Amino acid sequence: MQGEGTACSRPDHGRAGTVYLIGAGPGDPELLTLRALRRLQQADVVVYDNLIGDGILELAASGAERVYAGKRCSRHSMPQAEINQLLVSLALAGKCVARLKGGDPFFFGRGGEEIEALASCGIPYEVVPGITAANGVASYAGIPLTHREHAQSCIFATGHLKDGTVNLDWEALARPHQTAVIYMGLGGLQVICRQLVRHGMPAATPAAAVQSGTTQDQRVVTGTLDTLPDLVAAVGLKSPVLLIVGEVVKLHRRLAWFAPELLDRAASISECLPSESQRLDPVMLASMQRHNT
Ligand SMILES: C[S@@+](CC[C@H](N)C(=O)[O-])C[C@H]1O[C@@H](n2cnc3c(N)ncnc32)[C@H](O)[C@@H]1O
């Protein structure tokens, strides 16, 4: 039980504050839900992870304290037990806490462990779901996760296990007519591609690696199970990266609409238009430019 070992002793005065466990989405601040924004603005303290997109923290109240509790791959900057204790202690001190997590807190996010600790100390909490990396990244990369002609199901897995190994249910991942989405798979990319082929996927199966999806740093590398590891190494993709494997990846070439490389230019063009009513949203303008090239 994750709540075990968390000290709950309550000071004599006052009531405990509430902890809002908030999914901050995959990066683009505009993908926050209305409730996430409202809860974030109510918080006295914001405890946030390293995958919180630029611009999201700025939406918190200006006087709110900000505490970084991020982790990068296996380098844990704050152990989970310490994060649990921090949330409990802040709430027991009467603070209203926004616990911001990338994507959705219950999707490869250890949100369950954090609220177990809160529940074991009788602290009120609320969970605000977020757009997962899989949803956001696939949308911004123009890769529909299911498609009647290509994939009737989708499977999600994490490519980084607690003990550092990559030991997945390869048979389940390699099934045909399915899209496989693999989180935290950059370090194990070569092993993942090799094992999928060994378990029956054709080496020519389309595969994509998407870095920092939904943000200005988004980069999409597409290839096949055979070629993707070398292509990713050549480009030098950096975490966070999401892997998408399956026939749907072929659609990227035709359906990609988000053009981060054109955003700066689109923003300056939009600024130059004489009246505000004529101005187009830069994301839309960049997308239009991409389609015209
Ligand atoms: C600890 S998991 C968090 C997942 C999150 N809770 C969710 O609902 O998507 C972190 C991994 O999510 C993926 N990820 C998160 N944001 C991403 C982004 N903007 N672009 C690509 N991958 C992302 C990467 O695989 C990263 O290593």
PDBQT file of the ligand as one rigid body, heavy atoms in Angstrom, charges set to zero:
ROOT
HETATM    1  C1  LIG A 301       5.680   9.123 -17.131  1.00  0.00    +0.000 C 
HETATM    2  S1  LIG A 301       4.934   9.053 -18.715  1.00  0.00    +0.000 S 
HETATM    3  C2  LIG A 301       3.593  10.138 -18.443  1.00  0.00    +0.000 C 
HETATM    4  C3  LIG A 301       2.384   9.790 -19.261  1.00  0.00    +0.000 C 
HETATM    5  C4  LIG A 301       1.212  10.725 -19.035  1.00  0.00    +0.000 C 
HETATM    6  N1  LIG A 301       0.673  10.552 -17.716  1.00  0.00    +0.000 N 
HETATM    7  C5  LIG A 301       0.086  10.582 -20.069  1.00  0.00    +0.000 C 
HETATM    8  O1  LIG A 301      -1.080  10.468 -19.698  1.00  0.00    +0.000 OA
HETATM    9  O2  LIG A 301       0.389  10.636 -21.255  1.00  0.00    +0.000 OA
HETATM   10  C6  LIG A 301       6.055  10.042 -19.646  1.00  0.00    +0.000 C 
HETATM   11  C7  LIG A 301       6.162   9.581 -21.098  1.00  0.00    +0.000 C 
HETATM   12  O3  LIG A 301       5.030  10.030 -21.824  1.00  0.00    +0.000 OA
HETATM   13  C8  LIG A 301       5.400  10.306 -23.154  1.00  0.00    +0.000 C 
HETATM   14  N2  LIG A 301       5.144  11.726 -23.417  1.00  0.00    +0.000 N 
HETATM   15  C9  LIG A 301       4.623  12.624 -22.574  1.00  0.00    +0.000 A 
HETATM   16  N3  LIG A 301       4.454  13.816 -23.167  1.00  0.00    +0.000 NA
HETATM   17  C10 LIG A 301       4.900  13.658 -24.431  1.00  0.00    +0.000 A 
HETATM   18  C11 LIG A 301       5.002  14.525 -25.549  1.00  0.00    +0.000 A 
HETATM   19  N4  LIG A 301       4.596  15.806 -25.496  1.00  0.00    +0.000 N 
HETATM   20  N5  LIG A 301       5.511  14.034 -26.695  1.00  0.00    +0.000 NA
HETATM   21  C12 LIG A 301       5.924  12.748 -26.781  1.00  0.00    +0.000 A 
HETATM   22  N6  LIG A 301       5.842  11.882 -25.762  1.00  0.00    +0.000 NA
HETATM   23  C13 LIG A 301       5.340  12.325 -24.607  1.00  0.00    +0.000 A 
HETATM   24  C14 LIG A 301       6.876   9.965 -23.288  1.00  0.00    +0.000 C 
HETATM   25  O4  LIG A 301       6.974   8.617 -23.707  1.00  0.00    +0.000 OA
HETATM   26  C15 LIG A 301       7.321  10.141 -21.854  1.00  0.00    +0.000 C 
HETATM   27  O5  LIG A 301       8.524   9.435 -21.617  1.00  0.00    +0.000 OA
ENDROOT
TORSDOF 0
